[in-house]
Amino acid sequence: MRFLDILHSTRLSRQQLLDIALAMALLPHLFILKLPMLIYLGLALVFIIRQKDTKPVLVSFFLLGAIAIALSFMSEYNFSNFSRLLVFISLLIALLTYAVVLQRLTRKTNFYLLISPAMLMVLSFFFYNSISMLFYALFTLFIFTLLLLYDRMQSSLRNALRVNALLYLFSLPIVLLLFITFPRISYKNAKFGFKAEEIKRTGHDGTMYLDSTSLLVPSPRLVMEVDFEKGVPADRALYFRGSALYTDKGTQWVQDIANKTSAGKIQSKDESVNYTVKLYPHQKKWLYMLDLPLSHPDKSVLDDDLVVRSFTNINEVYLYEGKSALDLSILPEKRARLDRALQVDPQRDPRSYAALQQYVDPKRDDLNKANQLLRFFSSMKLSYSLRPKAIDLEHPVDSFLFDSKVGYCVHFASAFASAARMVGLPSRIITGYKADRANAINNYLLVKEADAHAWVELYIKDKGWVRFEPTSTASRVLTPDNDPNLANSYTRTSLQLSAMEKLFKQANLYYMYTRYVINTWVLQYSRSKQLSLLNNLLTNTLFLFKFLAAIAGFILMCVALFVLLQKKKCEDSLLCEMQVLMHLLKDKGFIRYQGETMFDFLQRVMSASQAYAELAEISTIYHEKRYGEEKRQDLTQLRAKIQAFKKKITSG
């Protein structure tokens, strides 16, 4: 509060208040304006600070501004470009900034300059649609009204702040009502978004490599946020499909793009799940969806490997809706594709081929063969580690199963898919994300880069493609606790986190959930969401009760804060003590007149009755504290005299 005390003694001029408002309004535009306009703004700031407002300076900035705008929009000089909304708004912002600079250099304040901060803030909303901008806009609006009250009230900044807070609390219920009544306009084709929040992420490229022996560090960066309509499915169903890989090249697996066709409309007897995905940019075309996708977004295709691809790369945050069944084992497959899923060279990995011929009974049906294959992998005593040992890429399956015996999901998936083909089972590797319900709250699920995963699908006769998880056959998981080679170079699992780290992780999850809810229901509150809200209110009694309770609680909170702030805080400690005496005398019919000094008031009360003679001593102490050398250092004596007088008057 020391800052408020300084401003209380040093009053800002209207021009200074306007400069604060302009600075806050211009800040978001620093990320929008082109370099010539930024240089122009910087030069103008120098001359404004140095108070150079001569006619040559004004003429120079008039010409410089015109040149800066011309250079900024040099590549946009055609009608089609200026017909685009954001280009047109960018031009308006540049012209408005140009006019503000010229007017500010004159050191004269007119109506145009007064409304320019509000105009600049409104125009910035066309470019920013983020939680950061939401809070910045609310804060800026609060500061704008505070500066206005400070100027018009001609009072202390503390009083202006209190009145401003009261106005905000009074308006919040009205704003809530207007927000629910009037949804946001949807600009589907506009490229809105706070660019600083869009971290570029690396997506799948249709290839899985085996030749890396470096530490795999799970990244906590977000890949997508998923909002399910009826709760997050079980862990076993949280497989988000990315790409299907058929061709084994020894050092890598790649997707089979030959004869790739659309899957057409898929139907399932299983209960479907509906969800909405907020996918962060990964510069590829994959749209991750739960198995089995029953639909796909507009401007995308669902191929016969059940992989969904957008027509264009995902270079910005992308929202889409999905519908999936959770059972993959229902689709028939073409014979030609099954033949490609059986291609294997037994001579490349002779030890594995020989062992499998002994272990897996060729007379068994496909499902029994698959289960025998799982038991074979379990018998090999393999270890899961994020730092795999080097394998012989000339014989990758033999090397992994019999020599290194250490790897992560790609090594398990590659070896299992090859082994399946050796025993006559068609196989393919699926790369994508295996989400974790530990990262879920209510219907909300976070999917991170650390959730990247590879698994295998085998074609089982009379069942179709069935998912298998070869990584689950690992007999142990290597960590720094049981493998000294991993010390100081391993990302700990959730089981190894301390209580404080787990608490922080949970707090971060709730933060992300809150952020997602605000983004979905505030920044993207559209007509469809309004209708959905109304439908829930009319059909769901429990939801209606919760909604009304939340509204009532919000209003009560605003009223309580409003009442609390209405109690004006006494800024003069000496007068605060005297207020007790003033209220007491007011109850006895003595009211201090406007302009009447404290001395005259107390003298008038004492002359009215001898019962108030003690006021003379109180008056003496008060005026000594007010104007004497001691002033207000110790108010104990004054407080004691007032309390004694109050006790005498009330008891009498």
C-alpha positions in Angstrom: 0.0 0.0 0.0 3.1 2.3 0.1 2.6 2.9 -3.6 -0.9 4.2 -3.0 0.4 6.5 -0.3 2.9 7.9 -2.7 0.2 8.6 -5.3 -1.9 10.1 -2.6 0.7 12.8 -2.1 1.8 13.1 -5.7 -1.3 13.5 -7.9 -1.1 12.4 -11.6 -2.2 14.7 -14.3 -4.9 13.8 -16.8 -2.2 13.5 -19.5 -0.3 11.0 -17.4 -3.4 9.0 -16.7 -4.1 8.9 -20.4 -0.6 7.7 -21.1 -1.0 4.8 -18.7 -4.2 3.8 -20.5 -2.6 4.1 -23.9 0.4 2.0 -22.9 -1.8 -0.8 -21.6 -4.0 -0.7 -24.7 -1.0 -0.7 -27.1 0.8 -3.6 -25.4 -1.1 -6.5 -27.1 -0.6 -4.7 -30.5 3.2 -4.9 -30.2 2.9 -8.5 -31.3 0.7 -7.5 -34.3 2.2 -4.3 -35.7 4.9 -4.7 -38.4 8.5 -3.7 -37.8 8.2 -0.2 -39.6 5.3 0.7 -37.2 7.2 -0.6 -34.2 10.2 1.6 -35.1 7.8 4.5 -35.6 6.3 4.0 -32.2 9.7 3.8 -30.6 10.9 7.1 -32.1 7.6 8.8 -31.0 8.1 7.6 -27.5 11.6 9.2 -27.4 10.2 12.6 -28.5 7.2 12.4 -26.2 9.5 11.7 -23.2 11.8 14.6 -24.2 8.7 16.8 -24.7 9.7 17.8 -28.3 6.5 19.1 -29.8 7.7 21.7 -32.3 6.1 22.1 -35.7 9.0 20.4 -37.6 8.7 17.4 -35.3 5.0 17.1 -36.0 5.5 17.4 -39.8 8.4 14.8 -39.6 6.2 12.3 -37.8 3.3 12.9 -40.1 5.5 11.8 -43.0 7.3 9.0 -41.1 4.0 7.5 -40.1 2.7 7.5 -43.7 5.9 5.8 -44.8 5.7 3.2 -42.0 2.1 2.2 -42.9 3.1 2.0 -46.6 6.0 -0.3 -45.8 4.0 -2.4 -43.4 1.3 -3.2 -45.9 3.4 -3.2 -49.1 2.6 -6.9 -49.7 -1.1 -6.4 -49.2 -1.8 -3.8 -51.9 -4.7 -5.6 -53.7 -8.4 -5.6 -53.1 -8.6 -9.3 -52.3 -6.2 -8.9 -49.4 -7.9 -5.9 -47.9 -11.2 -7.7 -48.1 -9.8 -10.3 -45.6 -11.0 -9.4 -42.2 -7.7 -9.6 -40.3 -5.7 -7.6 -42.9 -8.4 -4.9 -42.8 -8.3 -4.8 -39.0 -4.5 -4.6 -39.1 -4.7 -1.6 -41.3 -7.2 0.1 -38.9 -4.9 -0.6 -36.0 -1.9 1.0 -37.8 -4.0 4.0 -38.8 -5.3 4.4 -35.3 -1.8 4.1 -33.8 -0.6 6.7 -36.4 -3.3 9.2 -35.3 -2.7 8.6 -31.6 1.0 9.4 -32.0 0.4 12.6 -33.9 -2.3 13.8 -31.4 -0.1 12.9 -28.4 2.8 14.9 -29.8 0.6 18.0 -29.8 0.2 17.6 -26.0 -3.5 18.4 -26.3 -6.2 16.1 -25.2 -9.4 15.8 -27.2 -12.3 13.4 -27.3 -10.6 11.2 -30.0 -7.5 10.7 -27.8 -9.7 9.9 -24.8 -11.5 7.0 -26.5 -8.5 5.7 -28.4 -7.4 3.2 -25.6 -10.9 1.6 -25.6 -10.8 1.4 -29.4 -7.3 -0.2 -29.4 -8.4 -2.8 -26.9 -11.5 -3.7 -28.8 -9.5 -4.2 -32.0 -7.1 -6.5 -30.3 -9.8 -9.0 -29.6 -9.8 -9.9 -33.3 -6.3 -11.4 -33.0 -6.3 -12.8 -29.5 -8.6 -15.5 -28.2 -6.9 -17.0 -25.2 -7.2 -17.2 -21.4 -4.2 -14.9 -21.1 -5.9 -12.2 -23.2 -9.1 -12.7 -21.3 -7.5 -11.9 -17.9 -5.4 -9.1 -19.4 -8.6 -7.5 -20.9 -10.4 -7.7 -17.6 -7.4 -6.2 -15.8 -7.1 -3.5 -18.4 -10.8 -2.6 -18.2 -10.4 -2.4 -14.4 -7.5 0.0 -14.7 -9.3 2.1 -17.3 -12.3 2.7 -15.0 -10.0 3.2 -12.0 -8.1 6.0 -13.9 -11.4 7.6 -14.9 -12.7 7.6 -11.4 -9.4 8.9 -10.1 -9.6 11.8 -12.5 -13.2 12.6 -12.0 -13.5 12.1 -8.2 -10.4 14.2 -7.5 -9.9 12.0 -4.5 -7.1 9.7 -3.3 -6.2 6.6 -5.4 -7.3 4.5 -2.5 -10.8 5.8 -2.5 -11.0 5.6 -6.3 -9.9 1.9 -6.1 -12.6 1.2 -3.5 -15.3 2.8 -5.6 -14.1 1.0 -8.7 -14.2 -2.4 -6.9 -17.7 -1.6 -5.8 -18.8 -0.9 -9.3 -17.2 -4.1 -10.6 -18.9 -6.2 -7.9 -22.2 -4.5 -8.7 -21.9 -5.3 -12.4 -20.7 -8.9 -12.2 -24.2 -10.5 -11.8 -25.4 -8.4 -14.8 -22.3 -9.4 -16.9 -23.0 -13.1 -16.0 -26.6 -12.7 -17.2 -25.6 -11.0 -20.4 -22.9 -13.6 -21.0 -25.4 -16.5 -20.8 -28.0 -14.6 -22.9 -25.7 -13.5 -25.7 -23.2 -16.2 -27.0 -20.0 -15.3 -28.7 -20.0 -14.9 -32.5 -18.3 -17.8 -34.2 -15.5 -17.0 -36.7 -14.7 -20.5 -37.9 -12.5 -19.4 -40.8 -10.6 -16.8 -38.9 -7.1 -17.7 -37.7 -7.6 -16.4 -34.1 -5.5 -17.4 -31.2 -2.7 -16.2 -28.9 0.3 -17.2 -31.0 2.7 -17.1 -28.0 0.7 -20.0 -26.4 1.0 -22.3 -29.4 4.1 -24.4 -28.8 5.1 -26.4 -31.9 5.1 -30.1 -31.3 6.6 -33.0 -33.3 4.0 -35.5 -34.5 4.2 -38.9 -36.0 5.7 -39.1 -39.5 4.6 -42.7 -40.3 7.9 -44.2 -39.3 9.1 -46.1 -36.2 12.9 -46.3 -35.8 14.9 -49.0 -33.9 18.4 -47.6 -34.2 18.4 -45.2 -31.3 20.2 -46.2 -28.2 19.9 -42.8 -26.5 17.8 -42.1 -23.4 14.1 -41.6 -24.2 13.0 -38.7 -22.1 9.2 -38.5 -21.7 8.1 -35.0 -22.4 5.3 -33.4 -20.3 4.2 -31.1 -23.2 0.6 -31.4 -24.2 -0.5 -33.2 -27.4 -4.2 -32.8 -26.9 -7.0 -32.2 -24.4 -10.1 -34.5 -24.7 -13.5 -33.8 -23.2 -15.7 -36.9 -23.1 -19.5 -36.6 -23.2 -20.1 -39.2 -20.5 -17.0 -39.7 -18.5 -13.5 -40.9 -19.4 -13.4 -44.6 -20.5 -11.4 -47.2 -18.7 -7.6 -47.3 -19.1 -7.7 -50.3 -21.4 -9.7 -48.3 -23.9 -7.6 -45.1 -24.0 -5.6 -45.9 -27.2 -5.5 -42.9 -29.6 -4.7 -44.1 -33.1 -2.0 -42.3 -35.0 -0.5 -44.4 -37.9 -0.5 -48.0 -39.1 2.9 -49.5 -40.0 3.1 -52.7 -42.2 6.6 -52.7 -43.8 9.6 -53.9 -41.8 12.8 -52.5 -43.2 15.0 -53.8 -40.4 16.0 -50.5 -38.9 12.5 -49.0 -39.2 8.9 -49.7 -39.8 7.0 -47.6 -42.3 3.4 -47.2 -43.3 1.9 -49.0 -46.3 0.5 -46.3 -48.5 -0.1 -48.5 -51.5 -3.8 -48.9 -52.5 -4.8 -46.7 -49.5 -8.6 -46.2 -49.6 -11.3 -44.7 -47.5 -12.9 -46.9 -45.0 -16.3 -45.6 -45.7 -19.0 -45.6 -43.1 -18.2 -47.9 -40.1 -20.9 -49.4 -37.9 -20.5 -51.1 -34.5 -22.8 -52.9 -32.2 -20.9 -51.7 -29.2 -21.9 -48.6 -27.3 -20.1 -45.6 -28.7 -18.4 -42.7 -26.9 -18.6 -39.1 -28.0 -15.8 -36.7 -27.3 -14.2 -33.4 -28.3 -10.5 -33.1 -29.0 -8.4 -29.9 -28.7 -5.3 -30.9 -30.7 -2.1 -28.9 -30.5 -0.1 -28.2 -33.6 2.3 -31.0 -34.7 2.9 -30.1 -38.4 1.5 -33.4 -39.6 -1.9 -34.5 -40.9 -2.9 -37.0 -38.2 -6.0 -36.5 -36.2 -5.8 -38.8 -33.2 -9.0 -40.7 -32.4 -9.9 -43.6 -30.1 -10.3 -47.0 -31.6 -12.7 -47.7 -33.3 -13.5 -44.4 -35.1 -17.1 -44.3 -36.3 -16.9 -40.9 -37.9 -14.3 -38.3 -38.8 -14.1 -34.5 -38.9 -14.8 -32.4 -42.0 -11.9 -32.0 -44.4 -10.4 -35.3 -43.3 -10.4 -38.9 -44.4 -10.7 -42.2 -42.5 -8.7 -44.8 -44.3 -9.1 -48.6 -44.2 -6.5 -48.8 -41.5 -8.8 -46.7 -39.3 -6.4 -43.8 -39.4 -7.8 -40.3 -39.7 -5.9 -37.7 -41.7 -6.6 -34.0 -42.2 -6.4 -32.6 -45.8 -3.8 -30.1 -44.5 -1.1 -30.1 -41.8 -2.1 -29.2 -38.3 -0.2 -26.0 -37.8 -2.6 -24.4 -35.3 -4.7 -25.5 -32.4 -7.4 -27.6 -34.0 -10.8 -28.5 -32.4 -12.8 -31.5 -33.7 -15.4 -33.9 -32.5 -15.1 -37.7 -32.5 -17.2 -40.7 -32.1 -15.7 -44.2 -31.5 -16.5 -47.7 -30.5 -14.1 -49.3 -28.1 -13.9 -52.8 -29.7 -11.6 -53.1 -32.7 -12.2 -56.8 -33.4 -15.2 -56.5 -35.8 -13.9 -55.5 -39.2 -13.0 -57.9 -42.1 -9.9 -57.3 -44.1 -9.0 -57.7 -47.8 -6.8 -60.6 -48.7 -4.2 -58.4 -50.4 -3.6 -56.4 -47.3 -3.3 -59.5 -45.2 -0.6 -60.8 -47.5 1.4 -57.6 -47.0 0.8 -58.1 -43.2 2.5 -61.5 -43.4 5.7 -60.5 -45.2 8.7 -61.6 -43.2 12.2 -63.0 -43.8 12.8 -65.9 -41.4 16.5 -66.1 -42.4 17.1 -62.6 -41.0 16.3 -63.8 -37.5 17.0 -67.6 -37.5 17.2 -68.1 -33.7 13.8 -66.5 -33.2 12.2 -68.4 -36.1 13.5 -71.7 -34.8 12.4 -71.0 -31.2 8.9 -70.0 -32.3 8.4 -73.1 -34.5 9.1 -75.1 -31.3 7.0 -73.0 -28.9 3.9 -72.2 -31.0 1.7 -75.0 -32.1 0.8 -74.5 -35.9 -2.3 -76.6 -35.5 -3.9 -74.2 -33.0 -6.4 -71.5 -34.1 -5.2 -67.9 -34.5 -6.3 -66.8 -31.0 -4.5 -69.6 -29.3 -1.4 -68.9 -31.4 -1.5 -65.3 -30.3 -1.8 -66.2 -26.7 1.1 -68.7 -27.0 3.2 -65.9 -28.6 2.5 -63.7 -25.6 3.6 -66.5 -23.2 6.8 -66.9 -25.3 7.7 -63.3 -24.9 7.0 -63.5 -21.2 9.3 -66.5 -20.9 12.2 -64.5 -22.5 12.6 -62.4 -19.3 12.7 -59.1 -21.1 13.1 -55.7 -19.4 11.4 -52.4 -20.1 13.7 -49.4 -20.0 13.8 -45.9 -21.5 17.5 -46.4 -22.2 17.6 -49.5 -24.4 20.8 -51.5 -25.1 22.2 -51.4 -28.6 20.8 -54.2 -30.9 22.2 -55.8 -34.0 20.2 -54.2 -36.8 21.1 -57.0 -39.2 19.2 -59.4 -36.9 16.9 -57.1 -34.8 14.5 -59.6 -33.4 17.2 -62.2 -32.4 19.3 -59.4 -30.9 16.5 -58.0 -28.8 15.0 -61.4 -27.6 18.3 -63.3 -27.0 21.0 -60.7 -26.5 20.1 -57.2 -25.2 16.7 -58.1 -23.7 16.1 -54.4 -22.9 14.0 -51.9 -24.7 10.8 -49.9 -24.7 7.6 -50.0 -26.6 9.0 -49.8 -30.1 11.4 -52.7 -29.5 8.6 -54.9 -28.0 6.2 -54.0 -30.8 8.7 -54.6 -33.6 9.8 -57.9 -32.3 6.2 -59.1 -31.6 4.9 -58.1 -35.0 7.8 -59.9 -36.7 7.3 -63.0 -34.5 3.6 -63.1 -35.3 4.3 -63.2 -39.0 6.8 -66.0 -38.4 4.0 -68.2 -37.0 1.5 -67.2 -39.7 -0.4 -64.4 -38.0 -0.9 -61.1 -40.0 0.4 -58.2 -38.0 0.7 -54.4 -38.1 2.2 -51.9 -35.7 0.1 -48.9 -34.5 1.7 -45.8 -33.2 -0.2 -43.2 -31.3 -0.9 -42.3 -27.7 -1.9 -44.5 -24.7 -3.5 -42.1 -22.3 -3.6 -42.5 -18.6 -6.6 -42.0 -16.4 -4.3 -40.5 -13.8 -4.4 -37.4 -16.0 -8.2 -37.2 -16.0 -10.7 -35.1 -14.0 -14.4 -35.7 -14.5 -14.9 -35.9 -18.3 -11.5 -34.2 -19.0 -8.4 -36.0 -20.1 -4.8 -34.7 -20.8 -2.7 -36.5 -23.3 1.0 -35.6 -23.2 4.0 -36.4 -25.4 5.1 -38.8 -22.7 2.0 -40.9 -23.6 3.4 -41.7 -27.0 3.2 -45.5 -27.6 3.4 -48.3 -30.1 1.3 -51.5 -29.9 0.5 -54.4 -32.3 -2.7 -55.6 -34.0 -3.0 -59.2 -35.1 -5.6 -60.3 -37.6 -7.5 -63.2 -36.0 -9.7 -65.3 -38.2 -13.5 -64.7 -37.6 -12.6 -61.8 -35.3 -10.7 -59.3 -37.4 -7.9 -57.0 -36.1 -7.3 -57.4 -32.4 -5.1 -55.2 -30.3 -2.2 -56.8 -28.4 0.1 -55.1 -25.9 3.6 -56.8 -26.1 5.1 -54.3 -23.7 3.0 -55.9 -20.9 5.2 -59.1 -21.3 8.2 -57.4 -19.8 9.2 -59.2 -16.6 10.6 -56.0 -15.0 10.9 -52.3 -15.5 14.4 -50.8 -15.1 14.6 -47.6 -13.0 17.5 -45.8 -11.2 16.6 -47.9 -8.2 17.4 -51.2 -9.8 19.8 -50.2 -12.5 22.9 -48.0 -11.6 23.4 -47.2 -15.3 20.3 -45.1 -15.3 21.2 -42.9 -12.3 20.9 -39.2 -12.9 19.6 -39.8 -16.4 16.1 -41.1 -16.0 12.7 -39.4 -15.8 11.0 -40.8 -12.8 7.6 -42.5 -12.9 4.6 -41.4 -10.8 5.5 -44.2 -8.3 8.8 -42.5 -7.6 7.5 -39.0 -7.1 7.6 -37.5 -3.6 4.4 -36.4 -1.9 5.1 -32.8 -2.7 5.7 -33.6 -6.4 2.5 -35.6 -6.6 0.6 -32.7 -5.0 2.2 -30.3 -7.5 1.3 -32.7 -10.4 -2.3 -32.9 -9.2 -2.5 -29.1 -8.8 -1.2 -28.7 -12.3 -3.9 -31.1 -13.6 -6.6 -29.1 -11.9 -5.1 -25.9 -13.3 -5.2 -27.4 -16.8 -8.7 -28.5 -16.3 -9.8 -25.1 -15.1 -8.0 -23.5 -18.1 -9.8 -25.9 -20.5 -13.2 -25.2 -18.9 -12.6 -21.4 -19.2 -11.4 -21.8 -22.8 -14.4 -24.0 -23.8 -17.2 -22.2 -22.0 -16.0 -18.6 -22.0 -13.8 -18.1 -25.0 -15.8 -20.5 -27.1 -19.3 -20.0 -25.7 -21.3 -20.3 -29.0 -24.9 -20.6 -29.9 -24.6 -24.4 -29.9 -23.2 -24.4 -26.4 -26.0 -22.1 -25.3 -28.6 -24.5 -26.6 -26.8 -27.4 -24.9 -26.8 -25.5 -21.6 -30.5 -24.7 -21.9 -31.3 -28.3 -22.8 -29.5 -29.6 -19.7 -31.3 -27.0 -17.5 -34.7 -28.3 -18.9 -34.0 -32.0 -18.8 -31.6 -32.6 -15.9 -32.9 -31.7 -12.5 -29.6 -32.2 -10.7 -27.8 -30.0 -13.2 -30.5 -27.3 -12.8 -30.1 -27.4 -9.0 -26.3 -27.2 -9.3 -26.6 -24.3 -11.8 -29.0 -22.3 -9.6 -26.9 -23.0 -6.5 -23.7 -21.8 -8.3 -25.5 -18.6 -9.5 -26.9 -17.9 -6.1 -23.5 -18.5 -4.5 -21.8 -16.2 -7.0 -24.4 -13.4 -6.3 -24.0 -13.8 -2.5 -20.3 -13.6 -2.8 -20.6 -10.4 -4.8 -23.1 -8.9 -2.3 -20.8 -9.8 0.6 -17.8 -8.2 -1.0 -19.9 -5.2 -1.9 -21.0 -4.7 1.7 -17.5 -5.2 2.9 -16.0 -2.6 0.5 -18.8 -0.2 1.3 -17.4 0.3 4.7 -15.1 3.2 4.0 -11.7 2.8 5.7 -10.6 5.7 7.8 -7.3 7.0 6.5 -6.6 9.4 9.4 -5.7 7.4 12.6 -6.5 10.5 14.8 -9.9 11.0 13.2 -10.6 7.3 13.5 -10.4 7.6 17.2 -12.6 10.7 17.2 -15.2 8.9 15.1 -16.2 6.9 18.1 -16.9 10.2 20.0 -18.7 11.7 17.0 -21.1 8.7 16.7 -21.8 8.9 20.5 -22.6 12.6 20.3 -24.7 12.1 17.2 -26.9 9.6 19.2 -27.3 12.4 21.8 -28.5 14.9 19.1 -25.3 16.7 18.4 -24.3 16.7 14.7 -21.2 18.4 13.4 -22.0 21.0 10.8 -20.4 21.1 7.4 -17.3 23.3 7.6 -17.4 23.4 11.4 -14.0 22.8 13.1 -13.5 20.1 15.7 -12.8 22.8 18.3 -16.0 24.8 17.6 -18.1 21.6 17.6 -16.8 20.4 20.9 -17.2 23.9 22.4 -20.8 23.9 21.2 -21.5 20.6 22.8 -19.9 21.6 26.2 -21.9 24.8 26.3 -25.1 22.9 25.9 -24.7 20.9 29.1 -22.3 20.6 32.1 -22.5 16.8 31.7 -20.1 17.1 28.8 -17.4 19.1 30.6 -14.9 16.2 30.1 -14.8 17.0 26.4 -12.5 19.9 27.2 -9.7 17.5 28.1 -10.4 15.4 25.1 -10.3 18.5 22.9 -7.0 19.5 24.3 -5.4 16.1 23.8 -6.8 15.9 20.2 -5.5 19.3 19.2 -2.1 18.7 20.7 -1.8 15.4 18.8 -3.1 17.2 15.6 -0.9 20.3 15.7 1.6 19.8 18.5 5.1 18.4 18.4 4.1 14.9 19.4 1.4 14.8 16.8 0.0 11.2 16.4 2.8 9.0 17.7 0.7 7.6 20.7 -3.1 7.7 20.7 -3.4 5.6 23.9 -4.3 8.5 26.1 -6.9 9.9 23.7 -8.5 6.5 23.3 -8.7 6.0 27.1 -10.4 9.4 27.6 -12.9 8.7 24.9 -13.8 5.3 26.3 -14.1 6.8 29.9 -16.5 9.5 28.5 -18.5 6.9 26.6 -18.9 4.7 29.7 -20.0 7.7 31.8 -22.6 8.9 29.2 -24.0 5.4 28.5 -24.3 4.5 32.2 -25.9 7.8 33.1 
